[in-house]
Amino acid sequence: MINSNEILADFQLIGNRVSNFSIDTKNMSIKSAKAQLSYDFDYNVVNVEESNNSYGGLIEFIASIKAKEKNSILFKISLKIEGAFIGNSKNLSLDEFKKMLQTNGIATLYQISRAYILSVSSLSGINPPIRLPMINVYSLLRKKQSAEMINSSDTE
């Protein structure tokens, strides 16, 4: 057996919470056709701080799901989840921590979001329950950065 202290990562989740959640469902017909699901995802780095031997960061992940049947919306789900992370400043630079906060932080919060939405949609009577598809975190990061660059050039 390997002692866990020997293999602990320099980047750790210290807590998470759902800061905003809503579900809006409409009446469904018994002969309902298969609903078409659409997903939108986003994230925001809320805060990054440096203290004595560590970095701290707060990131939020946002998921929106809609189900449509023809032209009517059957349900909408909105989730905002926050995660607090720490990093060892002896082994990580601040830039490395910020990159890890985005990549590893989003990946971690996404997995928690998948479980949360699966559970809540099941308990809400949505059948089959919502299983969020796997996403490419790097693609999300690139698209967000591209959108921010376009938005910043529009304001100049």
Residue, then its C-alpha position, 0 to 999 in steps of 0.5 A: m500500500i502507498n501512503s496517501n501523503e506521498i501521492l497527494a496532488d498540489f491542487q485540492l477541492i476544499g468545498n463546493r455548493v450549489s449557489n443557484f438552481s431552478i427547474d421549470t416543468k410543463n405538463m407532458s402529454i401521455k403520447s409525448a414524442k421524444a424531447q430534443l435536449s439542448y445544453d449550454f455551459d459556462y464558467n467564471v473565475v470568481n476569485v484567486e488569492e495568495s496566502n503564506n504557503s498556498y493559493g486559493g481560488l473560487i470558480e463557478f460552473i453554470a449549466s442550462i438544459k432545455a427540453k423541447e417537443k416540437n415548438s413547446i418547451l417541456f422543461k428548463i433546468s438551470l444550475k450554478i455551482e461554486g467550487a473552492f480550491i487550494g494549491n501548494s505555492k511551494n510546488l505551483s506558480l500562480d499561473e499554474f494554479k490559475k490554469m489548474l483552477q480552470t481546467n481541473g476546477i471545471a472538470t471537477l464541478y462538471q462531474i458534481s453537476r452531472a450527478y446533481i442534475l441526474s438525481v434532481s431530474s429523476l426525483s422531479g419525475i423526468n423520465p428518463p432522467i437527465r444525463l449530461p453528456m461528457i464535455n471537452v473542457y479544453s474546448l470550453l476554455r478556448k471558446k470562452q477565451s475567444a468570446e472574451m477576446i471578441n467582446s473586449s475588442d468590441t468595447e475598445 
